[in-house]
């Protein structure tokens, strides 16, 4: 094994271990995808109906699944219709049905569409498809999936072997590219990689069954492959396939596919590479066409066309897009609520590094590509009517752009090494805090206070980690203000599980304690980290991870310092 591959293997192990350490519990986005993964593997179908509604019943601590057919389900011997908002049945009847039950009141998720008599996630399917082989492997272990603990373990392993694995591969390729941008400076490349892998939102989203890290990793793979496409057309095929998979994981990634195509056209003059890239993209494109036919009867549509009306805004372009907003731009960059540079201050120096990289003739083509992809995702986010992203910390729709911004860090390190190191350390601490406590902090709209002033980090994550109790963000709800009374009945008791792994939502429910009471053994296993096997609900559960990571990175640093042998 060559020295570079040894470093790659050590880095891959260190990153994957950190990502595999955490399971974040349930939520609308990951629950809908996990239901689809189970449907494909267990039922050989793409509709999530068989895994949509769970009920606690029968033997204590066990779950039963309700039979869902044609927009209704079986409950206590009778059929109950499912509805969107305001009693409008999912089947589309013109008259509201007062006897119907809202989907989000009983289902594992509200991120759904209803078409041709079946429910599907309202997400592009790429992340779920990527998790199918992982879940098929997990089933071999014989985990009892009719218990909260079994579902949590199966979902955790499925996420590790799909999103976590892809994210770790992306980090290794990031290091290889960063090493070139650092002109062979191993320390600078390693610092940039650590800042990216652990000091940005890429870290927490590598621990959940969301699409963002899948897209980011696919685009990184594509970018790396296209930079090597001059060595042969198969690299272009790989780049096209990876970029195409990113596009079927989140449809707006199609713009990044085009940007990468321009990058290839400028960088490589071999037509075989252009054809190879197009051939690679066509594979995922054909797959999404087959999926759309199976779900909706036509290849020329998306999941969003039939989604829950609560996500559609009348008057907005395609129901979701508005004019770019300067106030949203400030909110997703510098506000305590969703500021990218608040949760990852090291990325401020990445902006500085990108400006320097654009002036470097050796990397100018790459720099423009990185800048274009970053600019596109910023433009998308500030034009999206749901830019807040629901429960979370930071602007999650910018995650696919983060590697392309962070790739400029070596140019900042060469100029400001100590400042970069300090900001990288601060960013890693903030993202570890987020990942260890809860990356899915609910939005709490406090009357009289602008949303941008809300601070998930200082008002929720930090107080909970330090004291084991929530801070002002939840105290506002505990106060019982009338507009927040419904949440006040759930949110405070949802956050008394301790300073780590705070999310009590399971893969079998769409909101807090729909099936099991707060403090019950079933609710307490829904999120966890590996260290809690020895130190349950304790900050000490992070110590083994930190010790192992320190040892691995020290080892990597030693390997980097060893002189490279010439020859094979």
C-alpha positions as CSV (number, residue, x, y, z in Angstrom):
1,X,0.0,0.0,0.0
2,X,1.4,3.4,-1.0
3,X,1.9,6.1,1.7
4,X,-0.9,8.2,0.3
5,X,-3.4,5.3,0.5
6,X,-2.3,4.6,4.1
7,X,-3.1,8.2,4.9
8,X,-6.4,7.9,3.0
9,X,-7.4,4.8,5.0
10,X,-6.5,6.4,8.3
11,X,-8.4,9.5,7.5
12,X,-11.4,7.6,6.2
13,X,-11.4,5.5,9.5
14,X,-11.2,8.7,11.6
15,X,-14.0,10.4,9.8
16,X,-16.3,7.5,9.5
17,X,-15.9,6.7,13.2
18,X,-17.0,10.2,14.2
19,X,-20.0,10.0,11.9
20,X,-20.9,6.6,13.1
21,X,-20.7,7.6,16.7
22,X,-24.1,9.4,16.7
23,X,-27.7,8.5,15.9
24,X,-29.9,11.5,15.9
25,X,-33.3,9.9,16.3
26,X,-36.4,10.5,14.1
27,X,-37.9,13.4,12.3
28,X,-40.0,14.1,9.2
29,X,-37.2,14.0,6.7
30,X,-35.4,10.9,7.8
31,X,-38.5,9.0,8.8
32,X,-40.1,9.4,5.3
33,X,-36.9,8.1,3.7
34,X,-36.5,5.2,6.1
35,X,-40.1,4.2,5.4
36,X,-39.3,4.2,1.7
37,X,-36.1,2.1,2.2
38,X,-38.0,-0.4,4.2
39,X,-40.7,-0.6,1.6
40,X,-38.2,-1.2,-1.2
41,X,-36.3,-3.9,0.7
42,X,-39.2,-5.6,2.5
43,X,-42.1,-5.2,0.1
44,X,-40.4,-4.6,-3.2
45,X,-42.4,-1.4,-3.8
46,X,-41.8,2.3,-3.6
47,X,-44.9,3.4,-1.8
48,X,-44.5,3.9,2.0
49,X,-48.0,2.9,3.0
50,X,-47.0,-0.2,5.0
51,X,-44.6,1.8,7.1
52,X,-46.5,5.0,7.5
53,X,-48.4,4.6,10.8
54,X,-47.2,2.8,13.9
55,X,-49.2,2.0,17.0
56,X,-48.0,1.1,20.5
57,X,-50.1,-1.8,21.5
58,X,-50.2,-5.5,22.4
59,X,-47.1,-6.5,24.5
60,X,-45.6,-3.6,26.4
61,X,-42.8,-1.8,24.5
62,X,-43.7,-3.2,21.1
63,X,-45.1,-1.5,18.0
64,X,-47.7,-2.5,15.5
65,X,-48.2,-1.1,12.0
66,X,-51.5,0.1,10.8
67,X,-52.9,-1.0,7.4
68,X,-52.9,2.0,5.1
69,X,-54.8,1.8,1.8
70,X,-56.3,4.4,-0.5
71,X,-55.6,7.2,1.8
72,X,-57.2,5.7,4.9
73,X,-56.1,3.3,7.7
74,X,-57.6,0.8,10.1
75,X,-58.2,2.0,13.6
76,X,-60.2,0.2,16.3
77,X,-62.1,-1.8,13.7
78,X,-63.0,1.1,11.4
79,X,-61.5,2.9,8.4
80,X,-60.3,6.4,9.1
81,X,-59.6,8.9,6.3
82,X,-56.3,10.7,6.2
83,X,-56.3,14.4,5.5
84,X,-53.9,17.2,4.8
85,X,-54.6,20.6,6.4
86,X,-58.1,21.9,7.3
87,X,-59.7,18.5,6.9
88,X,-59.0,18.2,3.1
89,X,-58.7,14.5,2.5
90,X,-55.5,13.4,0.8
91,X,-57.6,11.7,-1.9
92,X,-58.6,15.2,-3.1
93,X,-62.3,15.3,-2.4
94,X,-63.6,18.8,-2.8
95,X,-65.5,18.9,0.5
96,X,-63.5,18.8,3.8
97,X,-64.1,15.7,5.9
98,X,-64.6,16.6,9.6
99,X,-64.2,13.0,10.6
100,X,-60.8,12.7,8.9
101,X,-57.4,12.6,10.8
102,X,-54.5,14.9,9.8
103,X,-51.6,12.9,8.4
104,X,-49.1,14.6,10.6
105,X,-51.1,13.7,13.7
106,X,-50.7,9.9,13.2
107,X,-48.0,9.3,10.6
108,X,-44.2,9.0,10.9
109,X,-43.8,12.1,8.7
110,X,-45.6,15.0,7.1
111,X,-43.1,15.1,4.3
112,X,-45.3,13.1,1.9
113,X,-47.1,13.1,-1.4
114,X,-50.3,11.2,-2.2
115,X,-50.6,9.9,-5.8
116,X,-52.5,7.1,-7.5
117,X,-53.7,5.8,-4.2
118,X,-50.4,5.7,-2.4
119,X,-48.1,7.7,-0.2
120,X,-44.5,8.6,-1.1
121,X,-41.9,10.9,0.4
122,X,-42.0,14.4,-1.0
123,X,-38.2,14.1,-1.6
124,X,-36.1,13.2,-4.5
125,X,-35.3,9.5,-4.0
126,X,-31.5,9.4,-4.4
127,X,-30.7,9.3,-0.7
128,X,-33.3,6.5,-0.1
129,X,-31.9,4.5,-3.1
130,X,-28.4,4.9,-1.6
131,X,-29.6,3.5,1.7
132,X,-31.3,0.4,0.2
133,X,-28.1,-1.8,0.1
134,X,-27.2,-0.7,3.6
135,X,-30.6,-1.7,5.0
136,X,-30.6,-5.0,3.1
137,X,-27.3,-5.7,4.8
138,X,-28.7,-4.6,8.2
139,X,-31.6,-7.0,8.0
140,X,-29.2,-9.9,7.9
141,X,-28.5,-9.2,11.6
142,X,-32.0,-10.2,12.5
143,X,-32.8,-7.0,14.4
144,X,-36.3,-6.9,15.9
145,X,-37.9,-4.0,14.0
146,X,-41.2,-4.1,16.0
147,X,-39.5,-2.3,19.0
148,X,-38.3,1.3,19.3
149,X,-34.8,0.0,20.1
150,X,-34.7,-2.2,17.1
151,X,-35.9,0.5,14.8
152,X,-33.4,2.9,16.2
153,X,-30.5,0.5,15.8
154,X,-31.5,-0.4,12.2
155,X,-31.9,3.2,11.2
156,X,-28.6,4.1,12.8
157,X,-26.7,1.3,10.9
158,X,-28.5,2.1,7.7
159,X,-27.5,5.7,7.9
160,X,-23.9,4.9,8.8
161,X,-23.5,2.5,5.9
162,X,-25.0,4.9,3.4
163,X,-24.9,8.7,4.3
164,X,-22.0,8.2,6.7
165,X,-20.0,6.1,4.3
166,X,-20.5,8.5,1.4
167,X,-19.6,11.5,3.6
168,X,-16.4,9.8,4.7
169,X,-15.4,9.1,1.1
170,X,-16.1,12.7,0.3
171,X,-13.8,13.8,3.1
172,X,-11.0,11.7,1.8
173,X,-11.3,13.1,-1.7
174,X,-11.5,16.6,-0.2
175,X,-8.1,15.9,1.4
176,X,-6.6,14.8,-1.8
177,X,-7.8,17.9,-3.6
178,X,-6.8,20.2,-0.7
179,X,-3.3,18.7,-0.7
180,X,-2.8,19.8,-4.3
181,X,-4.2,23.3,-3.6
182,X,-1.8,23.5,-0.6
183,X,1.1,22.7,-3.0
184,X,1.9,19.6,-1.1
185,X,1.8,21.2,2.4
186,X,0.5,18.2,4.4
187,X,-0.3,20.2,7.5
188,X,-2.4,22.7,5.6
189,X,-4.3,20.0,3.8
190,X,-5.0,18.1,7.0
191,X,-6.2,21.3,8.8
192,X,-8.5,22.2,5.9
193,X,-9.9,18.7,5.9
194,X,-10.5,18.6,9.6
195,X,-12.2,22.0,9.5
196,X,-14.4,20.8,6.7
197,X,-15.2,17.3,8.0
198,X,-15.8,18.3,11.6
199,X,-16.2,22.1,11.7
200,X,-19.1,22.6,9.3
201,X,-22.7,21.4,8.9
202,X,-21.3,18.5,6.9
203,X,-20.6,16.8,10.3
204,X,-24.1,16.7,11.8
205,X,-25.8,15.9,8.5
206,X,-23.4,12.9,8.1
207,X,-25.2,11.4,11.1
208,X,-28.7,11.6,9.7
209,X,-30.7,10.2,6.8
210,X,-30.9,13.6,5.1
211,X,-30.0,14.3,1.5
212,X,-27.5,17.1,2.0
213,X,-24.4,15.2,2.6
214,X,-25.2,12.7,-0.1
215,X,-25.4,15.6,-2.6
216,X,-22.2,17.1,-1.2
217,X,-20.3,13.9,-1.4
218,X,-21.6,13.1,-4.9
219,X,-20.5,16.5,-6.2
220,X,-17.1,16.1,-4.5
221,X,-16.7,12.7,-6.2
222,X,-17.7,14.3,-9.5
223,X,-15.4,17.2,-9.1
224,X,-12.5,14.9,-8.2
225,X,-13.2,12.6,-11.1
226,X,-13.5,15.4,-13.7
227,X,-10.2,16.8,-12.6
228,X,-8.7,13.4,-13.5
229,X,-10.7,13.0,-16.7
230,X,-7.7,13.9,-18.9
231,X,-6.3,10.5,-17.8
232,X,-9.1,8.7,-19.6
233,X,-12.9,8.9,-20.4
234,X,-13.9,6.5,-17.6
235,X,-13.1,9.2,-15.1
236,X,-15.7,11.4,-16.9
237,X,-18.2,8.6,-16.8
238,X,-17.7,8.3,-13.0
239,X,-18.0,12.1,-12.7
240,X,-21.2,12.2,-14.6
241,X,-22.7,9.3,-12.7
242,X,-21.9,10.9,-9.3
243,X,-23.2,14.3,-10.4
244,X,-26.3,12.7,-11.8
245,X,-26.9,10.9,-8.6
246,X,-26.7,14.2,-6.8
247,X,-29.4,15.5,-9.0
248,X,-31.8,12.7,-8.3
249,X,-31.1,13.2,-4.6
250,X,-32.1,16.9,-4.8
251,X,-33.5,18.1,-8.0
252,X,-31.9,21.6,-7.8
253,X,-28.5,19.9,-8.1
254,X,-29.2,19.8,-11.8
255,X,-27.7,23.3,-11.9
256,X,-24.5,22.0,-10.4
257,X,-24.5,19.2,-13.0
258,X,-24.4,21.9,-15.7
259,X,-21.7,23.9,-13.9
260,X,-19.5,20.8,-13.7
261,X,-20.2,20.1,-17.4
262,X,-18.8,23.6,-18.2
263,X,-15.8,22.9,-15.9
264,X,-15.1,19.7,-17.9
265,X,-15.5,21.5,-21.3
266,X,-13.0,24.2,-20.2
267,X,-10.6,21.8,-18.6
268,X,-10.6,18.9,-21.1
269,X,-10.7,19.2,-24.9
270,X,-11.3,15.4,-25.5
271,X,-14.8,14.8,-26.9
272,X,-14.7,11.3,-25.4
273,X,-14.7,12.9,-22.0
274,X,-17.7,15.0,-22.8
275,X,-19.6,12.0,-24.1
276,X,-18.5,10.0,-21.1
277,X,-19.8,12.6,-18.7
278,X,-23.2,12.7,-20.6
279,X,-23.3,8.9,-20.5
280,X,-22.7,8.9,-16.7
281,X,-25.4,11.5,-16.1
282,X,-27.9,9.5,-18.2
283,X,-27.8,6.5,-15.8
284,X,-29.3,8.3,-12.8
285,X,-31.6,10.2,-15.2
286,X,-33.1,7.0,-16.5
287,X,-33.5,5.7,-12.9
288,X,-35.5,8.7,-11.9
289,X,-37.7,8.3,-14.9
290,X,-38.5,4.7,-14.0
291,X,-39.2,5.8,-10.4
292,X,-41.5,8.6,-11.5
293,X,-43.4,6.2,-13.8
294,X,-43.8,3.7,-10.9
295,X,-45.1,6.4,-8.5
296,X,-46.9,8.9,-10.7
297,X,-47.4,7.3,-14.1
298,X,-45.2,9.7,-16.0
299,X,-41.5,10.3,-16.1
300,X,-42.0,14.1,-16.5
301,X,-42.8,15.2,-13.0
302,X,-41.3,15.4,-9.5
303,X,-42.4,14.3,-6.0
304,X,-43.2,17.9,-5.2
305,X,-46.1,18.2,-7.7
306,X,-48.4,16.2,-5.4
307,X,-47.1,17.1,-2.0
308,X,-48.8,18.2,1.1
309,X,-50.5,21.6,0.3
310,X,-49.0,23.1,3.5
311,X,-45.7,23.3,1.6
312,X,-47.3,25.1,-1.4
313,X,-47.6,28.9,-1.3
314,X,-50.0,30.5,-3.8
315,X,-48.4,33.1,-6.0
316,X,-44.8,31.7,-5.5
317,X,-43.1,30.4,-8.6
318,X,-43.6,26.6,-8.7
319,X,-45.1,27.1,-5.2
320,X,-41.8,27.5,-3.5
321,X,-39.6,30.2,-5.1
322,X,-39.7,34.0,-4.4
323,X,-37.5,36.9,-5.4
324,X,-34.0,36.7,-3.8
325,X,-34.0,38.4,-0.4
326,X,-31.2,40.5,1.1
327,X,-32.6,39.9,4.6
328,X,-32.5,36.2,4.1
329,X,-29.0,36.5,2.9
330,X,-28.0,38.1,6.1
331,X,-29.9,35.6,8.1
332,X,-28.2,32.6,6.5
333,X,-24.7,34.1,6.8
334,X,-24.5,36.1,10.0
335,X,-27.6,35.8,12.1
336,X,-27.5,33.6,15.3
337,X,-30.6,31.8,14.0
338,X,-29.2,30.3,10.8
339,X,-25.9,32.0,10.2
340,X,-23.4,29.9,8.3
341,X,-20.4,32.0,9.7
342,X,-21.9,31.8,13.2
343,X,-21.9,28.0,13.4
344,X,-18.7,27.7,11.2
345,X,-16.6,30.8,11.6
346,X,-13.7,29.1,9.8
347,X,-15.6,29.5,6.6
348,X,-15.1,33.3,6.8
349,X,-11.5,32.6,5.9
350,X,-12.6,30.2,3.2
351,X,-14.2,33.2,1.5
352,X,-10.9,35.0,1.8
353,X,-9.1,31.9,0.5
354,X,-11.4,31.7,-2.5
355,X,-10.6,35.3,-3.4
356,X,-6.9,34.5,-3.3
357,X,-7.5,31.2,-5.2
358,X,-9.2,33.1,-8.1
359,X,-6.0,35.1,-8.6
360,X,-3.8,31.9,-8.7
361,X,-3.4,31.0,-12.4
362,X,-2.7,27.3,-11.4
363,X,-6.2,26.8,-9.9
364,X,-8.3,29.5,-11.5
365,X,-10.6,27.2,-13.4
366,X,-11.2,25.1,-10.3
367,X,-11.8,28.3,-8.3
368,X,-14.4,29.6,-10.7
369,X,-16.2,26.3,-10.5
370,X,-16.1,26.3,-6.7
371,X,-17.4,29.9,-6.7
372,X,-20.2,29.2,-9.2
373,X,-21.5,26.2,-7.2
374,X,-21.3,28.1,-4.0
375,X,-23.1,31.1,-5.5
376,X,-25.8,28.9,-7.0
377,X,-26.7,27.3,-3.6
378,X,-26.7,30.7,-1.9
379,X,-29.0,32.1,-4.6
380,X,-31.3,29.0,-4.3
381,X,-31.5,29.4,-0.5
382,X,-32.3,33.1,-0.4
383,X,-35.0,32.5,-3.1
384,X,-36.6,29.5,-1.4
385,X,-39.7,30.3,0.7
386,X,-38.8,27.6,3.2
387,X,-35.2,28.7,3.6
388,X,-35.3,28.2,7.4
389,X,-35.3,24.4,6.8
390,X,-37.5,23.5,9.7
391,X,-35.9,22.1,12.8
392,X,-32.1,22.5,12.6
393,X,-29.0,24.6,13.3
394,X,-27.6,26.6,10.4
395,X,-28.7,26.9,6.8
396,X,-28.9,23.3,5.8
397,X,-29.6,23.9,2.1
398,X,-26.1,25.3,1.8
399,X,-24.5,22.0,2.8
400,X,-23.8,20.9,-0.8
401,X,-21.9,24.2,-1.3
402,X,-19.7,23.8,1.8
403,X,-17.0,21.5,0.3
404,X,-16.5,23.9,-2.6
405,X,-16.1,26.9,-0.3
406,X,-13.9,25.0,2.2
407,X,-11.6,23.8,-0.6
408,X,-10.2,27.3,-0.6
409,X,-9.0,27.0,3.0
410,X,-5.4,26.0,2.0
411,X,-5.1,29.4,0.4
412,X,-6.2,31.1,3.6
413,X,-3.9,28.8,5.7
414,X,-0.9,29.8,3.7
415,X,-1.5,33.5,4.6
416,X,-3.1,33.2,8.0
417,X,-2.2,29.8,9.5
418,X,-2.8,30.7,13.2
419,X,-6.0,32.5,12.7
420,X,-7.3,29.7,10.5
421,X,-6.3,27.1,13.2
422,X,-8.1,29.1,15.9
423,X,-11.3,29.5,13.9
424,X,-11.2,25.8,12.8
425,X,-10.9,24.8,16.5
426,X,-13.9,27.0,17.4
427,X,-15.9,25.6,14.4
428,X,-15.2,22.0,15.4
429,X,-16.2,22.7,19.0
430,X,-19.5,24.3,17.8
431,X,-20.3,21.5,15.4
432,X,-19.4,18.8,17.9
433,X,-21.8,20.5,20.4
434,X,-24.5,20.5,17.7
435,X,-24.0,16.9,16.7
436,X,-23.7,15.6,20.3
437,X,-26.8,17.4,21.7
438,X,-29.4,17.7,18.9
439,X,-28.9,19.0,15.3
440,X,-32.7,19.2,14.9
441,X,-33.5,22.1,17.2
442,X,-37.2,23.1,16.7
443,X,-38.1,26.6,15.6
444,X,-39.8,28.5,18.4
445,X,-41.4,31.7,17.3
446,X,-41.6,33.9,20.4
447,X,-44.1,36.7,20.0
448,X,-42.4,40.1,19.8
449,X,-39.0,38.8,18.8
450,X,-37.8,38.5,15.2
451,X,-36.9,35.0,14.2
452,X,-33.4,35.9,13.2
453,X,-32.6,36.7,16.9
454,X,-33.3,33.2,18.0
455,X,-30.1,31.4,18.8
456,X,-30.2,27.6,18.8
457,X,-26.6,27.4,20.0
458,X,-26.6,29.8,23.0
459,X,-30.3,29.4,24.0
460,X,-30.7,25.7,23.6
461,X,-27.6,23.6,22.8
462,X,-25.1,25.1,25.1
463,X,-27.3,25.4,28.2
464,X,-28.5,21.9,27.7
465,X,-25.0,20.5,27.3
466,X,-23.6,22.4,30.3
467,X,-26.5,22.1,32.8
468,X,-28.6,19.3,31.4
469,X,-31.5,21.8,31.3
470,X,-32.8,23.9,28.4
471,X,-32.2,27.7,28.2
472,X,-34.2,30.8,27.3
473,X,-35.4,29.4,24.0
474,X,-37.5,26.7,25.7
475,X,-38.1,28.8,28.8
476,X,-40.2,31.1,26.5
477,X,-42.4,28.1,25.7
478,X,-42.5,27.0,29.3
479,X,-44.0,30.4,30.1
480,X,-47.2,29.2,28.5
481,X,-47.9,32.0,26.1
482,X,-51.2,31.5,24.4
483,X,-49.8,31.2,20.9
484,X,-47.4,28.6,22.0
485,X,-49.5,26.6,24.5
486,X,-49.8,23.5,22.3
487,X,-46.0,23.3,22.0
488,X,-45.6,24.1,25.7
489,X,-47.3,20.8,26.5
490,X,-44.6,18.9,24.6
491,X,-41.4,20.7,24.2
492,X,-40.2,21.2,27.8
493,X,-40.6,17.6,28.7
494,X,-38.9,16.7,25.5
495,X,-35.7,18.2,26.6
496,X,-35.0,16.6,30.0
497,X,-33.2,13.5,28.8
498,X,-29.8,14.9,29.6
499,X,-27.0,16.9,28.0
500,X,-26.5,14.6,25.0
501,X,-28.7,12.9,22.5
502,X,-31.7,15.1,23.4
503,X,-34.1,14.2,20.5
504,X,-36.8,11.8,21.8
505,X,-38.6,11.4,18.5
506,X,-38.5,7.9,17.1
507,X,-38.5,6.5,13.6
508,X,-42.1,5.4,14.3
509,X,-43.6,8.9,15.0
510,X,-43.7,12.3,13.6
511,X,-43.6,14.4,16.8
512,X,-42.8,14.2,20.4
513,X,-44.2,11.2,22.4
514,X,-46.9,10.1,19.9
515,X,-46.6,6.5,21.1
516,X,-44.6,6.4,24.4
517,X,-44.5,8.8,27.4
518,X,-41.7,11.1,28.2
519,X,-39.0,9.4,30.2
520,X,-40.1,5.9,29.2
521,X,-37.5,3.3,28.2
522,X,-38.9,3.3,24.7
523,X,-38.6,7.1,24.2
524,X,-35.1,7.2,25.7
525,X,-33.6,4.9,23.1
526,X,-34.6,6.9,20.1
527,X,-31.4,8.9,19.8
528,X,-28.0,8.0,21.2
529,X,-24.3,7.9,20.7
530,X,-22.0,4.9,21.0
531,X,-20.3,6.2,24.1
532,X,-23.7,6.0,26.0
533,X,-23.2,2.2,26.1
534,X,-20.8,2.9,29.0
535,X,-21.8,6.5,30.0
536,X,-25.6,6.8,29.4
537,X,-26.9,10.4,29.1
538,X,-23.5,11.7,30.0
539,X,-21.0,14.1,28.5
540,X,-18.4,11.5,29.3
541,X,-19.9,9.5,26.4
542,X,-17.9,11.8,24.1
543,X,-14.6,11.2,25.8
544,X,-13.8,7.8,24.1
545,X,-14.5,9.4,20.7
546,X,-12.2,12.4,21.4
547,X,-9.4,10.2,22.6
548,X,-9.6,7.8,19.6
549,X,-9.8,10.8,17.2
550,X,-6.8,12.5,18.7
551,X,-4.8,9.3,18.4
552,X,-5.8,8.7,14.8
553,X,-5.0,12.3,13.7
554,X,-1.7,12.1,15.6
555,X,-1.0,9.0,13.6
556,X,-2.0,10.6,10.4
557,X,0.2,13.6,11.2
558,X,3.2,11.3,11.8
559,X,2.6,9.4,8.5
560,X,2.4,12.8,6.7
561,X,5.7,13.8,8.1
562,X,7.5,10.7,6.9
563,X,9.5,11.2,3.7
564,X,7.9,9.7,0.7
565,X,9.8,6.9,-1.0
566,X,10.4,7.3,-4.7
567,X,9.4,4.5,-7.0
568,X,6.6,2.0,-6.7
